[in-house]
Amino acid sequence: MRALFCTDGSKISFNAIKNFSHYATATVDVICVIDWSFLPDETVIEESGFVNNCRNIADSILDYAIKYIEECGLIPGEKIKLCGAVIESILDRTQEQNYDIIIMGSHGKKGLQRWLGSVSREILDAVDIPVYISKNINHGQKILFTADGSEITQKTLNKSVNFLNLKDKDIYICTVNENPDLLFLEGTLDSNWMMAIQTQQEIYSEKASNAAKKFIEDNNLTVKENKILNGIPAQSILDYAHEKEIDLIIMGTRNKTKMEKFLLDSVTKRVVENTKSDVLICKIANLQ
């Protein structure tokens, strides 16, 4: 596996590579971007003490990162120092190289900052490969798969069990029945209609959760708990992950158009923004 580790030198970013090392062996390239994009357009970047100091700091971050990657039991790769806008620089690098995964820390921005978007969110939206996002150091033991019975779930499970070392991990599965009362349809006024919908959801959810459990067990892994939840999907997943003190949530998502990303407040987006757990998002394309 070949990974790209994005760091700004913060403790949060190094938490990400430490946590990731619990699940995989990889050759890890590390990228640090000197960001001039906050400066006014008319500003001329010249060789100066300030510029050289910034470059020296980036070199120090990269040197430390390489040593830390090795201490985590991973294989140090290339050191990459770039100047420019952070997001564009990282995306350019991923387009030039054949990486299997991107590893990043997230500061968990709230309020207006969340609307403006973080680097991790922008990268997650833009790339087609899996993205591992971390906020806090954890034990790397408890894994939560979300299952909805879709082909996305099946491909995410398949990719994850072949991609990660999940032996001896505590694996949890959750499936969510969305409450029919929350559907904004005239039919919700009909109690018989709501009961029929709920019954069908329960049948489908049980089938989906059992299929996920069977797949994991067929791969010689042990499911600690297989849970069907009721409520709003994103909030139910967040509450369950908090209750079980989950270390890593694994979710799959389709690649979306820019308009879809703007319009849809997806389950994945809400979980990434609000959970304290690490999150591995697998982009599933070409479902035809």
Secondary structure, DSSP 8 states (H G I E B T S, - for coil): -EEEEE--S-HHHHHHHHHHTTT---EEEEEEEE--TTS-TT----S-HHHHHHHHHHHHHHHHHHHHHHHTT-EEEEEEEEES-HHHHHHHHHHHS--SEEEEE-----THHHHH--HHHHHHHH-SS-EEEE-S---S-EEEEE--SSHHHHHHHHHHHHHS--TT-EEEEEEEE--GGGS-SGGGG-HHHHHHHHHHHHHHHHHHHHHHHHHHHHTT--EEEEEEEES-HHHHHHHHHHHHT-SEEEEEEE---HHHHHH---HHHHHHHH-SSEEEEEEE----
